[in-house]
Amino acid sequence: MSRGSRYNEDQIMKVLQEIETGGSVASVPRSPSRTCPSSASKLLPLAQ
């Protein structure tokens, strides 16, 4: 039985939008407002 996704769609979209607007993959999860993914690199393994 598979478990659900670790991150919901809204969380993933916020991370992608921050990266597209100039945030680096390493800095996005450190933003003070970030309460979701602990590491954008987990969402975007090829972005590094």
Biopython code that builds the backbone (N, CA, C, O; Angstrom):
import numpy as np
from Bio.PDB.StructureBuilder import StructureBuilder

atoms = [
    (1, "MET", "N", (0.851, -1.180, 0.000)),
    (1, "MET", "CA", (0.000, 0.000, 0.000)),
    (1, "MET", "C", (0.891, 1.237, 0.000)),
    (1, "MET", "O", (1.738, 1.397, 0.879)),
    (2, "SER", "N", (0.703, 2.092, -0.966)),
    (2, "SER", "CA", (1.555, 3.280, -1.045)),
    (2, "SER", "C", (1.039, 4.374, -0.117)),
    (2, "SER", "O", (-0.164, 4.533, 0.092)),
    (3, "ARG", "N", (1.980, 5.110, 0.422)),
    (3, "ARG", "CA", (1.566, 6.228, 1.262)),
    (3, "ARG", "C", (1.443, 7.461, 0.383)),
    (3, "ARG", "O", (1.990, 7.495, -0.719)),
    (4, "GLY", "N", (0.740, 8.458, 0.855)),
    (4, "GLY", "CA", (0.523, 9.661, 0.061)),
    (4, "GLY", "C", (1.783, 10.495, -0.087)),
    (4, "GLY", "O", (2.827, 10.179, 0.484)),
    (5, "SER", "N", (1.671, 11.546, -0.848)),
    (5, "SER", "CA", (2.789, 12.449, -1.071)),
    (5, "SER", "C", (3.156, 13.150, 0.230)),
    (5, "SER", "O", (2.290, 13.448, 1.052)),
    (6, "ARG", "N", (4.423, 13.405, 0.404)),
    (6, "ARG", "CA", (4.897, 14.097, 1.600)),
    (6, "ARG", "C", (4.454, 15.556, 1.591)),
    (6, "ARG", "O", (4.186, 16.134, 2.644)),
    (7, "TYR", "N", (4.378, 16.147, 0.410)),
    (7, "TYR", "CA", (4.034, 17.554, 0.268)),
    (7, "TYR", "C", (2.770, 17.690, -0.559)),
    (7, "TYR", "O", (2.571, 16.963, -1.533)),
    (8, "ASN", "N", (1.909, 18.636, -0.160)),
    (8, "ASN", "CA", (0.702, 18.826, -0.957)),
    (8, "ASN", "C", (1.011, 19.719, -2.159)),
    (8, "ASN", "O", (2.086, 20.313, -2.242)),
    (9, "GLU", "N", (0.083, 19.804, -3.060)),
    (9, "GLU", "CA", (0.298, 20.522, -4.314)),
    (9, "GLU", "C", (0.609, 22.001, -4.086)),
    (9, "GLU", "O", (1.448, 22.572, -4.783)),
    (10, "ASP", "N", (-0.061, 22.624, -3.117)),
    (10, "ASP", "CA", (0.186, 24.042, -2.831)),
    (10, "ASP", "C", (1.615, 24.280, -2.351)),
    (10, "ASP", "O", (2.249, 25.257, -2.750)),
    (11, "GLN", "N", (2.120, 23.399, -1.505)),
    (11, "GLN", "CA", (3.482, 23.542, -1.002)),
    (11, "GLN", "C", (4.496, 23.438, -2.143)),
    (11, "GLN", "O", (5.446, 24.218, -2.205)),
    (12, "ILE", "N", (4.299, 22.500, -3.021)),
    (12, "ILE", "CA", (5.208, 22.316, -4.152)),
    (12, "ILE", "C", (5.166, 23.535, -5.060)),
    (12, "ILE", "O", (6.209, 24.006, -5.513)),
    (13, "MET", "N", (3.969, 24.053, -5.333)),
    (13, "MET", "CA", (3.839, 25.217, -6.207)),
    (13, "MET", "C", (4.524, 26.442, -5.610)),
    (13, "MET", "O", (5.149, 27.209, -6.341)),
    (14, "LYS", "N", (4.419, 26.643, -4.291)),
    (14, "LYS", "CA", (5.071, 27.789, -3.652)),
    (14, "LYS", "C", (6.585, 27.706, -3.792)),
    (14, "LYS", "O", (7.237, 28.710, -4.080)),
    (15, "VAL", "N", (7.143, 26.532, -3.595)),
    (15, "VAL", "CA", (8.588, 26.353, -3.731)),
    (15, "VAL", "C", (9.013, 26.622, -5.166)),
    (15, "VAL", "O", (9.999, 27.320, -5.399)),
    (16, "LEU", "N", (8.281, 26.076, -6.127)),
    (16, "LEU", "CA", (8.622, 26.288, -7.538)),
    (16, "LEU", "C", (8.540, 27.765, -7.919)),
    (16, "LEU", "O", (9.395, 28.265, -8.650)),
    (17, "GLN", "N", (7.515, 28.463, -7.430)),
    (17, "GLN", "CA", (7.365, 29.881, -7.739)),
    (17, "GLN", "C", (8.512, 30.692, -7.150)),
    (17, "GLN", "O", (9.021, 31.601, -7.805)),
    (18, "GLU", "N", (8.927, 30.379, -5.927)),
    (18, "GLU", "CA", (10.035, 31.108, -5.311)),
    (18, "GLU", "C", (11.327, 30.896, -6.087)),
    (18, "GLU", "O", (12.113, 31.829, -6.252)),
    (19, "ILE", "N", (11.549, 29.689, -6.559)),
    (19, "ILE", "CA", (12.761, 29.400, -7.326)),
    (19, "ILE", "C", (12.708, 30.104, -8.681)),
    (19, "ILE", "O", (13.717, 30.637, -9.143)),
    (20, "GLU", "N", (11.540, 30.107, -9.316)),
    (20, "GLU", "CA", (11.400, 30.769, -10.616)),
    (20, "GLU", "C", (11.599, 32.278, -10.520)),
    (20, "GLU", "O", (12.036, 32.902, -11.487)),
    (21, "THR", "N", (11.285, 32.875, -9.368)),
    (21, "THR", "CA", (11.432, 34.323, -9.208)),
    (21, "THR", "C", (12.808, 34.707, -8.688)),
    (21, "THR", "O", (13.025, 35.854, -8.295)),
    (22, "GLY", "N", (13.731, 33.768, -8.684)),
    (22, "GLY", "CA", (15.107, 34.122, -8.359)),
    (22, "GLY", "C", (15.675, 33.494, -7.110)),
    (22, "GLY", "O", (16.866, 33.658, -6.843)),
    (23, "GLY", "N", (14.888, 32.789, -6.335)),
    (23, "GLY", "CA", (15.413, 32.124, -5.153)),
    (23, "GLY", "C", (16.236, 30.916, -5.557)),
    (23, "GLY", "O", (15.911, 30.231, -6.527)),
    (24, "SER", "N", (17.286, 30.658, -4.824)),
    (24, "SER", "CA", (18.088, 29.479, -5.147)),
    (24, "SER", "C", (17.474, 28.252, -4.482)),
    (24, "SER", "O", (16.734, 28.373, -3.506)),
    (25, "VAL", "N", (17.776, 27.107, -4.999)),
    (25, "VAL", "CA", (17.247, 25.861, -4.445)),
    (25, "VAL", "C", (17.686, 25.721, -2.992)),
    (25, "VAL", "O", (16.928, 25.213, -2.167)),
    (26, "ALA", "N", (18.887, 26.159, -2.671)),
    (26, "ALA", "CA", (19.403, 26.031, -1.308)),
    (26, "ALA", "C", (18.770, 27.035, -0.349)),
    (26, "ALA", "O", (18.612, 26.728, 0.833)),
    (27, "SER", "N", (18.403, 28.228, -0.825)),
    (27, "SER", "CA", (17.909, 29.263, 0.082)),
    (27, "SER", "C", (16.400, 29.240, 0.299)),
    (27, "SER", "O", (15.926, 29.714, 1.331)),
    (28, "VAL", "N", (15.651, 28.712, -0.629)),
    (28, "VAL", "CA", (14.187, 28.749, -0.518)),
    (28, "VAL", "C", (13.673, 28.089, 0.760)),
    (28, "VAL", "O", (12.835, 28.689, 1.433)),
    (29, "PRO", "N", (14.126, 26.887, 1.135)),
    (29, "PRO", "CA", (13.581, 26.285, 2.351)),
    (29, "PRO", "C", (13.977, 27.024, 3.620)),
    (29, "PRO", "O", (13.382, 26.792, 4.673)),
    (30, "ARG", "N", (14.962, 27.905, 3.547)),
    (30, "ARG", "CA", (15.402, 28.645, 4.728)),
    (30, "ARG", "C", (14.629, 29.936, 4.926)),
    (30, "ARG", "O", (14.841, 30.640, 5.913)),
    (31, "SER", "N", (13.747, 30.253, 4.011)),
    (31, "SER", "CA", (12.981, 31.487, 4.133)),
    (31, "SER", "C", (12.145, 31.429, 5.411)),
    (31, "SER", "O", (11.620, 30.371, 5.759)),
    (32, "PRO", "N", (12.016, 32.570, 6.119)),
    (32, "PRO", "CA", (11.302, 32.579, 7.409)),
    (32, "PRO", "C", (9.851, 32.136, 7.313)),
    (32, "PRO", "O", (9.308, 31.599, 8.279)),
    (33, "SER", "N", (9.215, 32.348, 6.171)),
    (33, "SER", "CA", (7.806, 31.979, 6.023)),
    (33, "SER", "C", (7.627, 30.519, 5.628)),
    (33, "SER", "O", (6.497, 30.039, 5.532)),
    (34, "ARG", "N", (8.712, 29.819, 5.403)),
    (34, "ARG", "CA", (8.648, 28.436, 4.924)),
    (34, "ARG", "C", (8.265, 27.507, 6.068)),
    (34, "ARG", "O", (8.996, 27.384, 7.051)),
    (35, "THR", "N", (7.124, 26.860, 5.934)),
    (35, "THR", "CA", (6.703, 25.883, 6.935)),
    (35, "THR", "C", (6.545, 24.510, 6.316)),
    (35, "THR", "O", (6.162, 23.557, 6.995)),
    (36, "CYS", "N", (6.838, 24.406, 5.039)),
    (36, "CYS", "CA", (6.673, 23.139, 4.351)),
    (36, "CYS", "C", (8.015, 22.513, 4.026)),
    (36, "CYS", "O", (8.868, 22.453, 4.912)),
    (37, "PRO", "N", (8.249, 22.060, 2.855)),
    (37, "PRO", "CA", (9.404, 21.202, 2.595)),
    (37, "PRO", "C", (10.696, 21.654, 3.257)),
    (37, "PRO", "O", (11.099, 22.812, 3.146)),
    (38, "SER", "N", (11.323, 20.734, 3.934)),
    (38, "SER", "CA", (12.565, 21.057, 4.631)),
    (38, "SER", "C", (13.703, 21.229, 3.654)),
    (38, "SER", "O", (14.733, 21.809, 3.998)),
    (39, "SER", "N", (13.538, 20.744, 2.461)),
    (39, "SER", "CA", (14.595, 20.881, 1.465)),
    (39, "SER", "C", (14.001, 20.892, 0.067)),
    (39, "SER", "O", (13.389, 19.919, -0.372)),
    (40, "ALA", "N", (14.187, 21.995, -0.616)),
    (40, "ALA", "CA", (13.685, 22.079, -1.988)),
    (40, "ALA", "C", (14.388, 21.066, -2.872)),
    (40, "ALA", "O", (13.848, 20.650, -3.897)),
    (41, "SER", "N", (15.577, 20.670, -2.485)),
    (41, "SER", "CA", (16.305, 19.700, -3.301)),
    (41, "SER", "C", (15.603, 18.346, -3.312)),
    (41, "SER", "O", (15.816, 17.545, -4.222)),
    (42, "LYS", "N", (14.769, 18.084, -2.306)),
    (42, "LYS", "CA", (13.995, 16.841, -2.316)),
    (42, "LYS", "C", (12.907, 16.914, -3.382)),
    (42, "LYS", "O", (12.529, 15.903, -3.974)),
    (43, "LEU", "N", (12.408, 18.133, -3.615)),
    (43, "LEU", "CA", (11.378, 18.314, -4.630)),
    (43, "LEU", "C", (11.985, 18.435, -6.014)),
    (43, "LEU", "O", (11.378, 18.025, -7.003)),
    (44, "LEU", "N", (13.182, 18.996, -6.087)),
    (44, "LEU", "CA", (13.797, 19.297, -7.371)),
    (44, "LEU", "C", (15.196, 18.704, -7.460)),
    (44, "LEU", "O", (16.172, 19.453, -7.489)),
    (45, "PRO", "N", (15.317, 17.411, -7.502)),
    (45, "PRO", "CA", (16.653, 16.811, -7.497)),
    (45, "PRO", "C", (17.493, 17.182, -8.710)),
    (45, "PRO", "O", (18.720, 17.131, -8.629)),
    (46, "LEU", "N", (16.887, 17.550, -9.825)),
    (46, "LEU", "CA", (17.647, 17.890, -11.024)),
    (46, "LEU", "C", (17.949, 19.378, -11.126)),
    (46, "LEU", "O", (18.671, 19.795, -12.031)),
    (47, "ALA", "N", (17.416, 20.182, -10.221)),
    (47, "ALA", "CA", (17.589, 21.631, -10.306)),
    (47, "ALA", "C", (18.949, 22.090, -9.806)),
    (47, "ALA", "O", (19.314, 23.248, -10.011)),
    (48, "GLN", "N", (19.691, 21.234, -9.173)),
    (48, "GLN", "CA", (20.962, 21.659, -8.605)),
    (48, "GLN", "C", (22.032, 21.626, -9.588)),
    (48, "GLN", "O", (23.174, 21.957, -9.270)),
]
sb = StructureBuilder()
sb.init_structure("model")
sb.init_model(0)
sb.init_chain("A")
sb.init_seg("    ")
for serial, (resi, resn, name, xyz) in enumerate(atoms, 1):
    if name == "N":
        sb.init_residue(resn, " ", resi, " ")
    sb.init_atom(name, np.array(xyz, "f"), 0.0, 1.0, " ", f" {name:<3s}", serial, name[0])
structure = sb.get_structure()
